[in-house]
């Protein structure tokens, strides 16, 4: 089984050796976002990357689908 959630970038913090990205679930802004908020997990996600090319896609306000699939 897998679950798809939709999260929004809240902040990006740059460090000497990489970036930290904080995401939170979407709650409003569109019918799709309201639906995701009602039917998928909530909470926060914090990830880090030392890859500047990967970090460039994570801008505050950007929305991402997050898929949780059992490994």
C-alpha positions in Angstrom: 0.0 0.0 0.0 1.2 3.6 -0.6 -0.1 7.0 0.5 0.4 10.2 -1.5 0.5 13.5 0.4 1.1 17.0 -0.7 3.5 19.3 1.2 4.6 22.9 0.8 8.1 24.2 1.4 8.0 26.5 4.4 11.6 27.4 4.7 15.1 26.8 3.3 18.1 27.3 5.6 21.5 27.5 4.0 24.5 26.2 5.9 28.2 26.0 5.0 27.9 22.4 4.0 24.4 22.2 2.6 20.7 23.2 3.0 17.9 22.3 5.3 14.4 22.3 3.9 11.2 22.3 6.1 7.9 21.2 4.6 4.4 21.2 5.9 1.2 19.7 4.5 -1.0 21.8 2.2 -4.2 22.9 3.8 -5.8 25.4 1.4 -5.4 27.3 -1.8 -7.2 24.9 -4.1 -9.7 22.2 -4.0 -7.0 19.6 -4.5 -5.1 21.0 -1.5 -8.2 20.9 0.7 -8.8 17.3 -0.4 -5.2 16.3 0.4 -5.5 17.9 3.8 -8.5 15.9 4.7 -7.3 12.5 3.5 -3.6 12.2 4.0 -1.1 12.4 6.8 -0.2 15.7 8.5 2.9 16.8 10.3 6.2 18.2 9.2 9.1 17.0 7.1 12.7 18.2 7.4 15.2 17.1 4.9 18.8 18.2 4.1 20.9 18.1 1.0 24.5 19.0 0.1 23.6 19.0 -3.6 23.0 22.6 -4.7 21.2 21.5 -7.9 18.7 19.5 -5.8 18.3 22.4 -3.3 17.5 24.8 -6.1 14.0 23.2 -6.6 13.0 23.8 -3.0 11.9 27.4 -2.8 9.5 28.6 -0.2 5.9 28.2 -1.3 6.7 25.4 -3.8 4.4 22.3 -3.5 5.4 18.7 -3.8 3.7 15.4 -3.9 5.3 13.0 -1.3 4.7 9.3 -1.8 5.0 6.9 1.2 5.5 3.3 0.0 6.4 0.5 2.4 9.9 -0.7 1.7 
